[in-house]
C-alpha cells in the first residue's frame, strides 16, 4: 500500500457536487492498493499514520501525532498512486489491485484506521469521480509505502 499524507487545516471530498466527507485539522490521506497488499500492510500503515509526529507542540516542533491533537482523518482511495511511468507517456496501472481485491482491503483499512484513531474516519466513495479540496498546513506532505519498511 502506498499513501500520500498531507497535514491539513481542512479537507473535504465531494461526489456529484455533494460533500461525502469533510474534516478540520488532521490528515488527508490518499491510498493506493496493489495486488500484493494484505492485512499486515494495513496494520503497519494504520499504526504509522496515527502515530506520525508531524503536528507542532507548544515549542513549534513537529512532535505530536494526529491522535495527540485529537485530529481527524480523511481517507481517499486513489489507484493512480501505483502508476508506472517507465515506458512511454501513458501511465500503466498494472500494479494497482482490481476492485475485487482493493475494495475489501480499503474497507478493512477504514475500520482499522478508525479503531486506531479512536474516532470515525471520513472517506470518499471507492471508485467514484471525486473532487478533493484541502488546505495543506505547512505544507507538510509525506509519502509512505508499506513495501519499504526498512
TACOR-V554909 format. One record per run of one state. SS is the DSSP state (~ for helix, > for strand, _ for the rest). FROM is the first residue (numbers start at 1). TO is the last residue. If there is no record, write none. Layout:
((SS | FROM | TO) (SS | FROM | TO))
This chain:
((_ | 1 | 1) (> | 2 | 15) (_ | 16 | 17) (> | 18 | 23) (_ | 24 | 25) (> | 26 | 32) (_ | 33 | 33) (> | 34 | 34) (_ | 35 | 38) (~ | 39 | 51) (_ | 52 | 54) (> | 55 | 56) (_ | 57 | 61) (> | 62 | 64) (_ | 65 | 71) (> | 72 | 77) (_ | 78 | 78) (~ | 79 | 82) (_ | 83 | 83) (> | 84 | 84) (_ | 85 | 91) (> | 92 | 92) (_ | 93 | 95) (> | 96 | 96) (_ | 97 | 98) (~ | 99 | 117) (_ | 118 | 121) (> | 122 | 123) (_ | 124 | 129) (> | 130 | 145) (_ | 146 | 150))
